[in-house]
Amino acid sequence: MVLDDLGSSLRGTLDKLRGKSRLSEEDIEEIVKEIQRSLLSADVDVSLVMELSDNIKERALEEEPPAGTPARDFVLRIVYEELVDLIGESTDLPLEEQTILLAGLQGSGKTTSAAKMAWWFSTKGLRPAVIQTDTFRPGAYDQAKEMCERAEVDFYGNPDNDDPVEIARNGLEETGEADVHIVDTAGRHALEDDLIDEIEQIEETVDPDKSLLVLDAAIGQGAKDQAQQFDESIGIDGVVITKLDGTAKGGGALTAVDQTDSSIAFLGTGEEVQDVERFEPDGFISRLLGMGDLGQLAERVERAMQQTDIEDDEEWDPEDMLTGQFTLNDMQKQMEAMNNMGPLDQVMDMIPGFGGGIKDQLPDDAMDVTQERMRAFSVIMDSMTETEKEYPKAIGADQIERIARGSGTSEEQVRELLQQYKMMERTIKQFQGMGSDKEMQRMMQQMQQGGGGGGGGGMGGMGPFG
Ligand SMILES: Nc1nc2c(ncn2[C@@H]2O[C@H](COP(=O)(O)OP(=O)(O)OP(=O)(O)O)[C@@H](O)[C@H]2O)c(=O)[nH]1
């Protein structure tokens, strides 16, 4: 993930400050060096890195920490605010009628992002349409059409026409009923003149409200030139960073945002249409620093609930799980829901306190919710009595033998299920305790009081801790 290294190395450095009430100049030097090292190795432009680290240093040295604030919290707040300031606000995209033009080099993820964004707008109650003008890459038409079908959004393209400008014009007319028009364009290996000519003509024809540059998170220093040229020809309002699920460093994309004086609009985190997030700087930086992102988490949970249909299950209330007893029935529902939420690694990063700390301490398979395991578990559970499912702790050796026989599985598999239950129960307990995590609460309060500093005033999306 973008700047992942910054998150973990910074957390390590900050942890060394635990228990300290004052920062020495050496402490600050060390933190600033760590930040510089991480950002530079993530391909962030040198001048940007210097600017950021100078600001952090200056503030940490000059500002007086509020009375009683531990040094770690104080410096964390400064780093948080400066990072939010560097990355800036999210690209303004009101939920209303609009035309969005996507630009970018070949393979950056434009077609995929067009369908993902359309899906995202559809979840907000709008009617989006994707217009595919890529006549350059064979297969672009089919790919876009198929993805739009999966996203259940309107689509226009014409494989028999090789004039992208005409396709764009016809597309706008043909999809007149849609509110949000997303125009996908062709890419090239490099910024050739014909690509620039073509996109300028399309831009003139569709007159977009927003032009977004799609960048692969793996792009390094080349991002700067690319961003500049696209900006000069069509004007870039925002950036979509794709493939953040990979090992990409992402720093180049941040440099492009700075170069075009724009902002980040969306993040792509996988190959499926649902693998998209609207960029929210507060949550993004919080996640980066291991402080969780409750806004994104809530959205994913809501989506997963809809897919799992647990809202319709009158017998099961997820709230119970967070407040009271955690049963095997809860575990089964929980596994289904989690499976729908997306990769657990990403989900855990959004939970305050899980990101850097607890998650790393969990055994690798603590939350392994693959379909296969789920199927095996539900077969085993079918052979249990209701009482056993409600009080799994009372299941002894005799019952294990009976359940294994009844379900046609082995005793070892039944034990594995009970083991999994125990691990999940422990995790849920930690989650239950989170609302009263004193340190977390205090830190959040301080961040909110802190305000100022160009950070957009604290943790907007972290409601429960306010
Ligand atoms: N893992 C991952 N893969 C992605 C993501 N976004 C796009 N891809 C993949 O990247 C490849 C290129 O994506 P496209 O959407 O075809 O790129 P494009 O910019 O439209 O390419 P051209 O039409 O050739 O200009 C495809 O294999 C996508 O599945 C992402 O967020 N994560």
The ligand as an SDF file (V2000), in Angstrom:
LIG
                    3D

 32 34  0  0  0  0  0  0  0  0999 V2000
   -4.5880   -5.2980   -8.7270 N   0  0  0  0  0  0  0  0  0  0  0  0
   -5.1520   -4.2770   -9.3740 C   0  0  0  0  0  0  0  0  0  0  0  0
   -5.1950   -4.3050  -10.7020 N   0  0  0  0  0  0  0  0  0  0  0  0
   -5.7590   -3.2640  -11.3430 C   0  0  0  0  0  0  0  0  0  0  0  0
   -6.2980   -2.1520  -10.6440 C   0  0  0  0  0  0  0  0  0  0  0  0
   -6.7810   -1.2840  -11.5650 N   0  0  0  0  0  0  0  0  0  0  0  0
   -6.5520   -1.8400  -12.7740 C   0  0  0  0  0  0  0  0  0  0  0  0
   -5.9450   -3.0420  -12.6600 N   0  0  0  0  0  0  0  0  0  0  0  0
   -5.4840   -3.9540  -13.7160 C   0  0  0  0  0  0  0  0  0  0  0  0
   -4.5310   -3.2890  -14.5120 O   0  0  0  0  0  0  0  0  0  0  0  0
   -4.6420   -3.6980  -15.8690 C   0  0  0  0  0  0  0  0  0  0  0  0
   -4.8030   -2.4710  -16.7620 C   0  0  0  0  0  0  0  0  0  0  0  0
   -6.0180   -1.8470  -16.4430 O   0  0  0  0  0  0  0  0  0  0  0  0
   -6.9420   -1.1610  -17.5540 P   0  0  0  0  0  0  0  0  0  0  0  0
   -8.1300   -0.6220  -16.8630 O   0  0  0  0  0  0  0  0  0  0  0  0
   -7.1370   -2.0660  -18.6990 O   0  0  0  0  0  0  0  0  0  0  0  0
   -5.9840    0.0140  -17.9950 O   0  0  0  0  0  0  0  0  0  0  0  0
   -6.2090    1.1510  -19.0990 P   0  0  0  0  0  0  0  0  0  0  0  0
   -5.5620    2.3660  -18.5680 O   0  0  0  0  0  0  0  0  0  0  0  0
   -7.6250    1.2470  -19.4740 O   0  0  0  0  0  0  0  0  0  0  0  0
   -5.3770    0.5780  -20.3070 O   0  0  0  0  0  0  0  0  0  0  0  0
   -5.4120    1.0910  -21.8630 P   0  0  0  0  0  0  0  0  0  0  0  0
   -6.8070    0.9290  -22.3350 O   0  0  0  0  0  0  0  0  0  0  0  0
   -4.4630    0.1500  -22.5300 O   0  0  0  0  0  0  0  0  0  0  0  0
   -4.9210    2.4660  -21.8720 O   0  0  0  0  0  0  0  0  0  0  0  0
   -5.8210   -4.6490  -15.9250 C   0  0  0  0  0  0  0  0  0  0  0  0
   -5.3200   -5.9720  -15.9070 O   0  0  0  0  0  0  0  0  0  0  0  0
   -6.5950   -4.3480  -14.6510 C   0  0  0  0  0  0  0  0  0  0  0  0
   -7.2860   -5.4850  -14.1680 O   0  0  0  0  0  0  0  0  0  0  0  0
   -6.2150   -2.1420   -9.1980 C   0  0  0  0  0  0  0  0  0  0  0  0
   -6.6160   -1.2200   -8.4840 O   0  0  0  0  0  0  0  0  0  0  0  0
   -5.6180   -3.2330   -8.6240 N   0  0  0  0  0  0  0  0  0  0  0  0
  1  2  1  0
  2  3  2  0
  2 32  1  0
  3  4  1  0
  4  5  2  0
  4  8  1  0
  5  6  1  0
  5 30  1  0
  6  7  2  0
  7  8  1  0
  8  9  1  0
  9 10  1  0
  9 28  1  0
 10 11  1  0
 11 12  1  0
 11 26  1  0
 12 13  1  0
 13 14  1  0
 14 15  2  0
 14 16  1  0
 14 17  1  0
 17 18  1  0
 18 19  2  0
 18 20  1  0
 18 21  1  0
 21 22  1  0
 22 23  2  0
 22 24  1  0
 22 25  1  0
 26 27  1  0
 26 28  1  0
 28 29  1  0
 30 31  2  0
 30 32  1  0
M  END
$$$$
